[in-house]
Amino acid sequence: MEILVGTANGLHRLGAGQKVELEGHEVTAIASEGGRLWAVVNGQAIWRKEGNGPWREAASSQGLRLNCLLPTAAGLLVGTAEAHLLRLENGGLEMVRPFEEVDGRQDWFTPWGGPPDTRSIAQDAQGNIYVNVHVGGIVRSRDGGHSWHPTIDINADVHQVVVHEGWRGLVVAPCARGLGVSTDGGDSWEVLSEGLHGRYMRAAAVAEDVAVASASLGPYRGRDQRAALYRLPLEATDRLERCREGLPEWFADNIDTYCLAALGKTVAFGTSEGDLYLSQDKGARWTKVAEGLPPVRCLLIL
């Protein structure tokens, strides 16, 4: 197992050894595609690494901030500021035009009055693509990106969309009101908050049959925010359980979108203080495995 940690200064690879790649650059999103890695670097460019080869720039945003990326059936998709969706084509980033025409787009907003963002992307085993807009809900394509349709109420204020390839129809969405869960591919949703100390949720991952998600009292940094992690056994209950063993009582900052990841029973998360925690039993028990890293921006478990 290897954990790739994108930070405010470089991509840190933690496993049998430790090394830093892309040093001097901020890495805010990372994804794998077979033996290939993709990364958003400095919010302005897509970089690619083939196997053990060097990192090379694959495309530039030409000024538009890049937020997230994912290899999909529709190609490498990239979410941006101002709620756009781009596709990497012929060495450049091209607008996905049908995404610009989705129903309800005119109602997307942010609480502070700025333009909304395309914040996260997920694809399930059936090839359905889900794109989370903040604030614009989750938009779904079932035809490889040729058409897009809204799913959850945009006022749920979704911060991430997560799927599980082994669980058909499961979609999980941490929201400002709790944890959104759909078992029918986004056709219907339930937003769960029972057991939470605070309903504001930023990140989620699915470890086999357990969802792990972060919650706090609000979007701002500070000791009074009291951020924590929770588990939701997806087949057993609709009450979230606080993760405690091996963790501090509270975190002062939100565990952010993309800073929580899972693979099989393994779950990991990183903090803005540069700490990294690992669980090998679906979030029940935790161990701090690294500290002193630059502020963590994203994680990927390989």
Residue pairs with C-beta under 8 A, 6 or more apart in sequence:
1 15
1 263
1 266
1 301
1 302
2 13
2 14
2 15
2 16
2 301
2 302
3 13
3 14
3 15
3 261
3 268
3 276
3 278
3 299
3 300
3 301
3 302
4 11
4 12
4 13
4 14
4 30
4 37
4 299
4 300
4 301
4 302
5 11
5 12
5 13
5 14
5 270
5 276
5 290
5 293
5 296
5 298
5 299
6 26
6 27
6 28
6 29
6 30
6 39
6 258
6 296
6 297
6 298
6 299
6 300
7 26
7 27
7 270
7 274
7 293
7 294
7 295
7 296
7 297
8 26
8 294
8 295
8 297
9 23
9 24
9 25
9 26
9 294
10 20
10 21
10 22
10 23
10 24
10 25
10 27
10 294
11 20
11 21
11 22
11 27
11 30
11 39
12 18
12 19
12 20
12 290
12 293
13 19
13 20
13 21
14 276
14 289
14 290
21 49
21 55
22 39
22 41
22 47
22 55
25 41
25 42
26 41
26 42
26 43
26 297
27 39
27 40
27 41
27 297
27 298
28 40
28 41
28 43
28 66
28 67
28 258
28 297
28 298
29 39
29 40
29 66
29 67
29 68
29 69
29 258
29 297
29 298
30 37
30 38
30 39
30 40
30 298
30 299
30 300
31 37
31 38
31 39
31 69
31 70
31 71
31 300
32 38
32 71
32 300
32 302
33 71
33 76
35 50
35 51
36 48
36 49
36 50
36 51
36 71
37 48
37 49
38 46
38 47
38 48
38 58
38 69
38 71
38 76
39 46
39 47
39 48
39 49
39 55
39 69
40 46
40 47
40 66
40 67
40 68
40 69
40 78
41 47
41 57
43 61
43 65
43 66
43 67
44 60
44 61
44 63
44 65
44 66
45 57
45 58
45 59
45 60
45 61
45 66
46 57
46 58
46 59
46 60
46 61
46 66
46 69
46 76
46 78
46 88
46 93
47 55
47 56
47 57
47 58
48 55
48 56
48 57
48 58
49 55
49 56
58 88
58 91
59 88
59 91
59 92
59 93
60 93
61 80
61 86
61 93
62 93
64 80
64 81
64 82
64 84
65 80
65 81
66 78
66 79
66 80
66 81
67 79
67 80
67 81
67 117
67 118
67 119
67 120
68 78
68 79
68 118
68 119
68 120
68 121
68 258
69 76
69 77
69 78
69 79
69 121
70 76
70 77
70 121
70 122
70 123
71 77
72 121
72 123
72 127
72 129
72 145
73 123
73 127
73 129
73 144
73 145
74 87
74 96
74 129
74 141
74 144
74 145
75 87
75 88
75 89
75 145
76 87
76 88
77 85
77 86
77 87
77 96
77 121
77 129
77 131
77 145
78 85
78 86
78 87
78 88
78 93
79 85
79 86
79 117
79 118
79 119
79 120
79 121
79 131
80 86
80 117
80 118
81 115
81 117
81 118
82 115
82 116
82 117
83 105
83 108
83 115
83 116
83 117
83 118
83 133
83 136
84 95
84 96
84 99
84 100
84 118
85 95
85 96
85 99
85 118
85 131
86 93
86 94
86 95
86 96
87 93
87 94
87 95
87 96
87 145
88 94
96 145
98 141
98 145
98 146
98 147
98 148
99 131
99 139
99 145
99 148
101 148
102 139
102 148
102 149
102 150
103 149
103 150
104 136
104 137
104 150
104 154
105 136
107 136
107 154
108 116
108 133
108 135
108 136
108 154
109 116
109 135
109 136
109 154
110 116
110 117
110 134
110 135
111 135
116 133
116 134
116 135
116 136
117 133
117 134
118 131
118 132
118 133
119 132
119 133
119 134
119 158
119 159
119 160
119 257
120 131
120 132
120 159
120 160
120 161
120 162
120 257
120 258
121 129
121 130
121 131
121 132
121 161
122 129
122 130
122 132
122 161
122 162
122 163
122 171
123 129
123 130
123 163
124 130
124 163
124 164
124 165
124 168
124 169
124 170
124 171
124 185
125 165
125 166
125 168
126 168
126 185
127 142
127 144
128 140
128 141
128 142
128 185
128 186
129 140
129 141
129 144
129 145
130 138
130 139
130 140
130 151
130 161
130 163
130 171
130 186
131 138
131 139
131 140
131 141
131 148
131 161
132 138
132 158
132 159
132 160
132 161
132 173
133 139
133 154
133 158
134 157
134 158
134 159
135 154
135 155
135 157
135 158
136 150
136 154
137 150
137 151
137 152
137 153
137 154
137 156
137 158
138 150
138 151
138 152
138 158
138 161
138 171
138 173
138 186
139 148
139 149
139 150
139 151
140 148
140 149
140 150
140 151
140 185
140 186
141 147
141 148
141 149
151 182
151 186
151 187
151 189
152 158
152 173
152 180
152 182
152 186
152 189
153 189
156 173
156 175
156 176
156 177
156 180
156 189
156 191
157 175
157 176
157 177
158 173
158 174
158 175
158 180
159 173
159 174
159 175
159 176
159 201
159 202
159 203
159 257
160 173
160 174
160 202
160 203
160 204
160 257
160 258
161 171
161 172
161 173
162 171
162 172
162 173
162 204
162 205
162 206
162 211
163 170
163 171
163 172
163 206
164 170
164 172
164 206
166 208
167 206
167 209
167 234
169 182
169 183
169 184
169 185
170 181
170 182
170 183
170 206
170 234
171 180
171 181
171 182
171 185
171 186
172 179
172 180
172 181
172 182
172 204
172 206
172 211
172 213
173 179
173 180
173 181
173 182
173 189
173 204
174 180
174 201
174 202
174 203
174 204
174 213
174 214
174 215
174 257
175 191
175 201
176 199
176 200
176 201
176 219
177 191
177 193
177 199
178 191
178 192
178 193
178 196
178 199
178 201
179 191
179 192
179 193
179 201
179 204
179 211
179 213
179 230
179 232
179 240
180 189
180 190
180 191
180 192
181 189
181 190
181 191
181 192
181 211
181 232
181 234
182 188
182 189
182 190
190 238
192 232
192 238
192 239
192 240
193 199
193 240
194 238
194 239
194 240
195 230
195 239
195 240
195 241
195 242
196 215
196 230
196 240
197 215
197 217
197 226
197 228
197 242
198 215
198 216
198 217
198 218
198 226
199 215
200 215
200 216
200 217
200 218
200 219
200 254
201 213
201 214
201 215
201 216
202 214
202 216
202 254
202 255
202 256
202 257
203 213
203 214
203 254
203 255
203 256
203 257
203 258
203 259
203 260
203 269
204 211
204 212
204 213
204 214
204 260
205 211
205 212
205 213
205 260
205 261
205 262
205 267
206 212
206 234
206 262
207 262
207 263
207 264
207 265
207 266
207 267
207 279
207 282
207 283
208 264
208 265
208 282
209 233
209 234
209 235
209 282
210 231
210 232
210 233
210 234
210 282
210 283
211 231
211 232
211 234
212 229
212 230
212 231
212 232
212 243
212 260
212 262
212 267
212 279
212 282
212 283
213 229
213 230
213 232
213 240
213 260
214 227
214 228
214 229
214 230
214 254
214 255
214 256
214 260
214 269
215 227
215 228
215 229
215 230
215 240
216 225
216 226
216 227
216 228
216 251
216 254
217 224
217 225
217 226
218 225
219 254
221 252
221 253
221 254
221 272
222 252
222 253
223 250
223 252
225 252
225 253
225 254
226 250
226 251
227 250
227 251
227 252
227 253
227 254
227 255
228 242
228 243
228 247
228 250
228 251
229 242
229 243
229 247
229 255
229 260
229 269
229 283
230 240
230 241
230 242
230 243
231 240
231 241
231 243
231 282
231 283
231 284
232 238
232 239
232 240
232 241
233 241
243 279
243 283
243 284
243 286
245 284
245 285
245 286
246 277
246 279
246 285
246 286
246 287
246 288
247 277
247 286
251 271
252 273
253 271
253 272
253 273
255 269
255 270
255 271
256 272
256 297
258 297
258 298
258 299
259 269
259 270
259 271
259 296
259 297
259 298
259 299
260 267
260 268
260 269
260 299
261 267
261 268
261 269
261 299
261 300
261 301
262 268
262 282
262 301
263 301
263 302
265 280
265 281
265 282
266 278
266 279
266 280
266 301
267 278
267 279
267 282
267 283
268 276
268 277
268 278
268 279
268 289
268 299
268 301
269 276
269 277
269 299
270 276
270 277
270 293
270 296
270 299
271 295
271 296
272 295
272 296
273 295
274 290
274 291
274 292
274 293
274 294
274 295
274 296
275 288
275 290
275 291
275 293
275 296
276 288
276 289
276 290
276 291
276 293
276 296
277 286
277 287
277 288
277 289
278 286
278 287
278 289
279 285
279 286
279 287
